[in-house]
Amino acid sequence: MSKPLGLYVHLPFCRRKCAYCDFPSYPGRLEAREAYTDRVCGEIAARSEEWGRLEADTVYLGGGTPSVMEPSQIVRILRRLGQCFRIRADAEISCEVNPGTLRAGFLETLRENGVSRLSVGAQSADEAELRLLGRIHSWEQAEETVRRARKAGFSDISLDLMSALPGQTWDRLKISLQKSLALGVTHLSVYSLIIEEGTPFHRRHLKGELALPDEEAEREMYWNTAELLDEAGFEHYEISSFARPGFRCRHNENCWNHQEYLGFGASAAGFFRNHRWRNPAGLDDYLSGGAPETEEVTPEGARFERLMLGLRLTEGVSLKGFWEEFGMEIADACPDALSVNLSRGLLEVWEGRLRLTRRGMDLMDRVLLDFLP
Ligand code: SF4
């Protein structure tokens, strides 16, 4: 019997574009939210007509900024998912929210409609960093969001923070982490800034205007973060993710464990029955019914994906699980890449699992290159 699916819905509307952002998100298009909701609901129905009423155990509403949607639009999407899929009673249902966008009753509506987990895009507790990033909110608004979430009945609350920001030092990042911990959140995602082409940050970087930390300082921030959160009782379970015991993000963890998922909305991707697809990223292309780009995942491609995703998890990839999924040992699937990275000390086998060492985590991209089919 197949495992339950993950369901992802992309809600690409934002109030303003942040200076570092290259995600598919569309400021200034709030008038399209209703038509977008119609299109997403239509896409959900079409998929379930094609494949039947499949079982799902996680739902993730991501963005963009889902919290700029009207509560009634979110409810329509959740109800349509519930009509078209068998969503388990114990499913994890997450929604991303951004401080400074919450209208009265939004969180209560989410809670009443089964949302069990919130992911709050705080990014920093430092006002100067927030301004530099082009965020529309203050840290005080992030704190207020967490307080309101708790009052609305949410006990599973994650906060996103960013590291390796221009001018950031470990001492500044540490304050953001400590202020976040003081809010009693259950999960933290700490992402290193990546300068993406086409963003205002990229243009400023080319002009030499951004004082980015060097590689050594960035690694120091990364490992200091892991140490501080470990002392605070958080498990470091994925490259950028830390959770109190029992509060890992099941949706993301399932994706990293190569489970199947269906994505709905502009730019959303899916992985199901040996196929991957991605919807058109452009809002208007999606609204006008543009078809997704689809490709068949070859056996070699699937084995690489299994390792690429699974090695993001600190516990790595189960050797037995790999054999069960593909009918071959990792050592037979990619003998050279495995032996070279084991001998370099970038990979290790631990309790029946293949995982990155600490040095391997610093050099993950290099390790994965060796496994490319
Ligand atoms: S809120 Fe998020 S998705 Fe929207 S512009 Fe900022 S970083 Fe991008």
Boltz pocket constraint, residues with backbone or C-beta under 6 A from the ligand:
constraints:
  - pocket:
      binder: B
      contacts: [[A, 13], [A, 14], [A, 15], [A, 16], [A, 17], [A, 18], [A, 21], [A, 22], [A, 23], [A, 24], [A, 25], [A, 63], [A, 64], [A, 65], [A, 98], [A, 121]]
      max_distance: 6.0
